[in-house]
Amino acid sequence: MTNINWYPGHMTKSIRMMTQEAESADCCLYVLDARAPRSCINPDFEKLVANKPVIYILNKADLVPADKARKWVDALSGENRAALIMNCIKDSGNKLLTPVIMRLCKDKIEKYRSKGVKLSVKAMVMGVPNCGKSTLINNLARGAKTVTGNRAGVTRGKQWVRVGDYLEVMDTPGTLYPKLTDQVTARHLAYIGSIKDEVLDTTELALDFLSELRTIAPENIQIRYNTEFAETDLSTLEAIAAARGYLLKGREPDLLRAANALLDDFRKGKCGKIILEDC
C-alpha cells in the first residue's frame, strides 16, 4: 500500500499569503474535485476564512453520479455557506455562481449601497492543486486571465482578476494539508492528480485504486478494459496490461504502463462516473 507524505515548502508561504489576503476578501470560493470532496477540504482553512461566506464549487461534477453529487451539495450547504455542482470548463459561472456570491454578500453590498458606494465584491478562490481554480476564474472572466494546466502546482502566486463590474476574484496556489496523516485522504488526492506523480510509486498507487474500485464500481473495469476483476489487484492490473497490449520482452505485462493508463483514464473520466467518497 502506498505511503504518501508530500508537502512542498512553497505551500507554507502560500498559506501565509492567503491568510493575509483573506482579511480583505468578502467571501471564499472553495473549489473541490467532486470525485473526492472530503479529501479536498483542509480543516485548517476554517480558521482562515473565519466567518466569511463560503461557496463550495463541486467541480468536474460531470465525472461523478449526479445523485451523489447532490447529496454533497446538501451536506455542504448551510448558514453562510452554499454549494454548487459545476463543470468549470463548460458551465457558465456568471449564470450559476455570480448570483450566489451576490446573495451571500448581500448585507455588505447593501450597507455600502446605503452610503452611495457600489461595492466591488472580492472573492478569494482556494483549493487543492489541480482542482480547477484557475479554470473557474477563466470561466468567470470569459478568457484566459490566469495560467491553467492539468498538473499539480501550476499557480504559484496571487492574482486579483476583475471578472465583472462588481466582482473581483483572486486565484491562489493550490495547497495541501501540512501533514497528510490520513493515508486514505492522501491516496484520494493522488488519484485525482493533486499530488505530483513524480513523488509517487505509480504502480502501487494504481493497485490501491483498483482495491477501492473493486468495491465502488467494479463494472467500470469490464466496460473500459473488457476484463473483469481478478482474484487479486495485481492480477487485475496484469489483465489490464494484457488487454491493452502493454507487454515487455518475454510477453511479461508492463505494469507501470498499465498503471499510468489506468490513473490517466480515471482522471480524464474514461473509467465512467466514479465518486471516491460518499457524504
N, C-alpha and C positions, 0 to 999 in steps of 0.2 A: 504494500500500500504506500502511495506517495506521501512523503512528509514535506510540507511546503512552509517556508518562512522567508518571505521576500518583502523588504520594506526599504526602498532606495532612500538615501539621505536627503534628496531634494524634496521629499514629501513632507518632512518636518518643517522645512522652510515654507512650503506651500500652505500648510495648515496655519502657521503663524500669520502669513499674509492674509489668509481668508478670515481669520479671527478679527483682524484689524478692519478689513473691508466690510465685514458683516455689520459693524456698527452703523455704517451709512446706508445699508441696504434696507429696503422696505419689506421685502419678502424673500423667500428662498424657493428656488425651483430645484427639487431633488430628483434627478434623473436616475431611474432604476432599470436594469435589464429585467424585463418581465419574466424571463426564464429562471431567475434566482433573486427575487425581490428582497427576501430576508437577508441574504448574504451581502447585498449591495448597501444595506443601511448600516452605517457606522454609528453606534450608540454615542460616541463622543461628540457627534455633530449636534445632538440635542442641546448641549451646553453652548455650542457656537451660535445656534440660531435663536437661543433663548425663547422669548415669547412671540417672535415674529411669525407671521403667517407662512405656512409651508405648503407647497403644491407638489405632490409626488407624481411624476410622469412615468408610467409603466411603458417604457419604450420597447420596440421590437415585439409589440403585442401580437403581431400577425404570426409570430413563431410559436405561440402557446395556445392551448384550448381556450376559447372565449369565455366559457363559464367559469373557469378557474381564475382567469384574469379579473373578471367582475367581482369575484369573492375578495380578491386582494384590494380592489378599489373600495369596497365596503369596509374592509378591515383598517385601511389607512385613513379613511375619511373621519372627520370629527370636528370639534370646536377649533377654529383657527387652522384647520387642516382640510385639504381637498386632495383628490386623486383622480388621474385621468388615464385612460388607455390610449396610446398613440403609437403610430409608426412615423417617427420623425422625418423619414425620407419622403413619405407620400402625403400624410395628413396635413391639413392646414393648421399651423399653430395659431395663426391670427384668429381663426374661427373657433377653435377648441380651447386654447389656452389663455389668450389675452382677456376674454371676458371673465374668466375665473380669477385671474390676477387682479383685475379691477374690482371684482366683487369682494375679495378678501382684504383689499386695501381701501375699501370704500370709506371707512371712517377717516382715515388720514387724508384722502383726496378731498372729502367734503370739508374737513377742517381748514385746509388751505384755500379751498374754493370760497369759503365764507370770508376769507381775508382778501379775496380778489386775486389769488395766485393759482395758476393752473399747474398742479404738481406733476412732475415727470417721475413716475414710479420707477424705482431702481430694484431690479430683481437679480439676485446672485444665483448662478447656476452651479450646482455641485453634483458630485457622483464619483463612482469608482472609474478607473481608466477604461476606455473603450465602451462606455455605456451609451454614448450618443449625445453628450453635452453640446459639443460644437455643431453637430448636425442639427440639433434643436434650434440653436441660435441662428444658423444659416437659414433654417426654415422660416423663422420669425422675420428675419431681415430680407427674405426672398433673394438671397445671393450669398456668394462665398465671402463672408466677412471674417471668418475665423479659419484656422487650419484644422482639417479633419484627416483622419486616417484609420484604417481598420487594424490598429495595433495599439498596445498599451503605451501610454506616455507621450502622446503627440503634443498635447497642450502643456507648456511648461511655465507660462506666466499668466498674468491677469490681463484681461482685455474688456474694457467697457464698450459696448456697442449699442448705438441708438437704433432701435428697430421699429420705432413709430413716433408719432408726435409727442406722446406722453408716456413712453416706455423705453427704458434702458436696461440692458442685461449685461452681466459680467460673466464671461467664461472663466473657469478656474481649472487648474491642473487636476487630473484625476488622482484621488488619494485613497489609500487603504488603511486598515487598522494598523497601529504601530506594532501590535503583536497578534499574529494570526494563530492564536492558541487553539481555536476550534478548527480542526482539520477538515471537517465536512464543509464548513464555510470556505476555507482556503481552496479546496478542490472545486467547489462550485464556481468560485471566481476564476479559477484556472480554466475550467471548461469553457466559460463564456469569453475568454481572452482578456481578462482584466489583469492577469499576471503574465509577464513576459515569458514566452515559450523557451527562451534561451536558458532560463534558470530551472527548467522543469525536466523531469525524466518523462518524455512524451509517451513512451510505451507503457510505463507504469500508470500514467495518468489515464491513458485510453482503457486500460484494464479496469481501473476504478470506475470510469464512466460506464463501461459495459456492465459492471456489477450493479450500478444504480439503475441503468436502463432495463436490466433483466426484470426488475420489479415495476418500474414506472410505465414502460411502453415496449415490451418485448417484441410485439408485432412489427415495430418500426424497422428492426433489423431485417426481417424477412422481406418487407416491402422495398427497402433501399438496396440490399445486397443479395437478395434472392438466396439467403441462407438463414437457418434458424439458430437460436442459441444452442450451443453445445453444452456438455456437462460442466465444463469449466470456462471461465472468461478467456483464459489463454487459448483454449481450443477454438473458441468463438472468433477471437482475433485472427487466428491462423486460417479459419474458414473464410473470413472476410478477405484476407490476403489472397487466398486461392481463387475466390470468386472474382477478384479484380485482376488476377494475373500478376500479382506482386510477388515474384519469386526470385530467389537468389540462385547462385550456382548449386547444382545438385537438386534443384527444384525445392529448396527449403523456403518456407514462407518468409517474406520480407516484413517482419513485424513492425519495424519503425515506419516504413512507408504506409502500411495499413493503419497504424495508429494516427499518423498525420492526416490521412484521408478521412478517418472517422471523425476526428475532432474538427477538421475543417468543414466537413459535411454538416455537423451539428451546428457550428457557428453560423453557417450560411442558410440554415433552415432546411437542408436537404434530407434530414432524417425524420421529417414530419414535425408535427406540433408537439413540443415537449416542454413541460414545466418541471423544474427540479424540486420546487418547494411549494407545498400547499400551505395555505394560511390556517 
